[in-house]
């Protein structure tokens, strides 16, 4: 059915530079650490949720992850 539309990419065993999740993690860490630190688990969860909601409202920011030459294969 979709065999003509699917392309398989074989990546090295450890290749964070080729993993779009790593770009999200980096963005999340920067967002969470950009303000005063969370002193307990509940505050950390709130900061994480707030940053993820910010990303949800700004899909262009997430699309930029896939414009990086190492990630463009996944776009």
ChimeraX commands (.cxc) that place a marker at each C-alpha (Angstrom):
marker #1 position 0.00,0.00,0.00 radius 0.5
marker #1 position 2.30,2.75,1.27 radius 0.5
marker #1 position 5.61,1.07,0.49 radius 0.5
marker #1 position 6.39,3.69,-2.14 radius 0.5
marker #1 position 5.84,6.48,0.39 radius 0.5
marker #1 position 7.94,5.03,3.21 radius 0.5
marker #1 position 11.68,5.46,3.42 radius 0.5
marker #1 position 13.83,3.76,6.05 radius 0.5
marker #1 position 16.85,5.56,7.51 radius 0.5
marker #1 position 19.45,3.53,9.37 radius 0.5
marker #1 position 21.13,5.62,12.03 radius 0.5
marker #1 position 24.16,4.83,14.16 radius 0.5
marker #1 position 23.38,3.15,17.49 radius 0.5
marker #1 position 23.97,6.36,19.44 radius 0.5
marker #1 position 23.14,9.38,17.34 radius 0.5
marker #1 position 21.50,12.16,19.37 radius 0.5
marker #1 position 22.42,14.70,16.69 radius 0.5
marker #1 position 20.07,12.91,14.27 radius 0.5
marker #1 position 17.18,12.55,16.73 radius 0.5
marker #1 position 14.47,15.26,16.64 radius 0.5
marker #1 position 13.57,14.41,20.26 radius 0.5
marker #1 position 16.96,15.73,21.35 radius 0.5
marker #1 position 16.14,19.14,19.88 radius 0.5
marker #1 position 12.91,19.23,21.86 radius 0.5
marker #1 position 14.74,18.16,25.01 radius 0.5
marker #1 position 17.31,20.90,24.55 radius 0.5
marker #1 position 14.58,23.50,23.99 radius 0.5
marker #1 position 12.67,22.28,27.05 radius 0.5
marker #1 position 15.76,22.33,29.27 radius 0.5
marker #1 position 16.63,25.84,28.16 radius 0.5
marker #1 position 13.06,27.00,28.80 radius 0.5
marker #1 position 12.84,25.41,32.23 radius 0.5
marker #1 position 16.24,26.73,33.33 radius 0.5
marker #1 position 15.73,30.26,31.97 radius 0.5
marker #1 position 13.86,31.36,35.09 radius 0.5
marker #1 position 14.41,30.83,38.82 radius 0.5
marker #1 position 14.82,27.13,39.62 radius 0.5
marker #1 position 11.94,24.93,40.69 radius 0.5
marker #1 position 12.47,23.83,44.26 radius 0.5
marker #1 position 10.11,20.84,44.23 radius 0.5
marker #1 position 8.57,18.34,41.86 radius 0.5
marker #1 position 5.23,20.13,41.53 radius 0.5
marker #1 position 6.87,23.41,40.53 radius 0.5
marker #1 position 9.05,21.60,38.02 radius 0.5
marker #1 position 5.99,19.92,36.49 radius 0.5
marker #1 position 4.29,23.31,36.17 radius 0.5
marker #1 position 7.33,24.79,34.46 radius 0.5
marker #1 position 7.52,21.86,32.05 radius 0.5
marker #1 position 3.80,22.03,31.23 radius 0.5
marker #1 position 4.00,25.80,30.72 radius 0.5
marker #1 position 6.90,25.44,28.29 radius 0.5
marker #1 position 5.22,22.62,26.38 radius 0.5
marker #1 position 2.01,24.67,26.08 radius 0.5
marker #1 position 4.13,27.54,24.77 radius 0.5
marker #1 position 5.54,25.21,22.11 radius 0.5
marker #1 position 2.06,23.92,21.32 radius 0.5
marker #1 position 0.97,27.48,20.53 radius 0.5
marker #1 position 4.06,28.08,18.40 radius 0.5
marker #1 position 4.38,25.21,15.90 radius 0.5
marker #1 position 6.81,27.25,13.79 radius 0.5
marker #1 position 9.35,26.88,16.58 radius 0.5
marker #1 position 9.02,23.09,16.51 radius 0.5
marker #1 position 9.22,23.06,12.71 radius 0.5
marker #1 position 12.61,24.75,12.98 radius 0.5
marker #1 position 13.98,21.61,14.63 radius 0.5
marker #1 position 13.45,19.80,11.33 radius 0.5
marker #1 position 15.25,22.46,9.29 radius 0.5
marker #1 position 18.56,21.50,10.83 radius 0.5
marker #1 position 20.60,19.59,8.18 radius 0.5
marker #1 position 20.97,16.51,10.41 radius 0.5
marker #1 position 17.23,16.31,11.09 radius 0.5
marker #1 position 15.85,17.26,7.69 radius 0.5
marker #1 position 15.58,13.54,6.79 radius 0.5
marker #1 position 12.62,13.33,9.19 radius 0.5
marker #1 position 10.70,16.27,7.73 radius 0.5
marker link #1:1,2 radius 0.2
marker link #1:2,3 radius 0.2
marker link #1:3,4 radius 0.2
marker link #1:4,5 radius 0.2
marker link #1:5,6 radius 0.2
marker link #1:6,7 radius 0.2
marker link #1:7,8 radius 0.2
marker link #1:8,9 radius 0.2
marker link #1:9,10 radius 0.2
marker link #1:10,11 radius 0.2
marker link #1:11,12 radius 0.2
marker link #1:12,13 radius 0.2
marker link #1:13,14 radius 0.2
marker link #1:14,15 radius 0.2
marker link #1:15,16 radius 0.2
marker link #1:16,17 radius 0.2
marker link #1:17,18 radius 0.2
marker link #1:18,19 radius 0.2
marker link #1:19,20 radius 0.2
marker link #1:20,21 radius 0.2
marker link #1:21,22 radius 0.2
marker link #1:22,23 radius 0.2
marker link #1:23,24 radius 0.2
marker link #1:24,25 radius 0.2
marker link #1:25,26 radius 0.2
marker link #1:26,27 radius 0.2
marker link #1:27,28 radius 0.2
marker link #1:28,29 radius 0.2
marker link #1:29,30 radius 0.2
marker link #1:30,31 radius 0.2
marker link #1:31,32 radius 0.2
marker link #1:32,33 radius 0.2
marker link #1:33,34 radius 0.2
marker link #1:34,35 radius 0.2
marker link #1:35,36 radius 0.2
marker link #1:36,37 radius 0.2
marker link #1:37,38 radius 0.2
marker link #1:38,39 radius 0.2
marker link #1:39,40 radius 0.2
marker link #1:40,41 radius 0.2
marker link #1:41,42 radius 0.2
marker link #1:42,43 radius 0.2
marker link #1:43,44 radius 0.2
marker link #1:44,45 radius 0.2
marker link #1:45,46 radius 0.2
marker link #1:46,47 radius 0.2
marker link #1:47,48 radius 0.2
marker link #1:48,49 radius 0.2
marker link #1:49,50 radius 0.2
marker link #1:50,51 radius 0.2
marker link #1:51,52 radius 0.2
marker link #1:52,53 radius 0.2
marker link #1:53,54 radius 0.2
marker link #1:54,55 radius 0.2
marker link #1:55,56 radius 0.2
marker link #1:56,57 radius 0.2
marker link #1:57,58 radius 0.2
marker link #1:58,59 radius 0.2
marker link #1:59,60 radius 0.2
marker link #1:60,61 radius 0.2
marker link #1:61,62 radius 0.2
marker link #1:62,63 radius 0.2
marker link #1:63,64 radius 0.2
marker link #1:64,65 radius 0.2
marker link #1:65,66 radius 0.2
marker link #1:66,67 radius 0.2
marker link #1:67,68 radius 0.2
marker link #1:68,69 radius 0.2
marker link #1:69,70 radius 0.2
marker link #1:70,71 radius 0.2
marker link #1:71,72 radius 0.2
marker link #1:72,73 radius 0.2
marker link #1:73,74 radius 0.2
marker link #1:74,75 radius 0.2
view
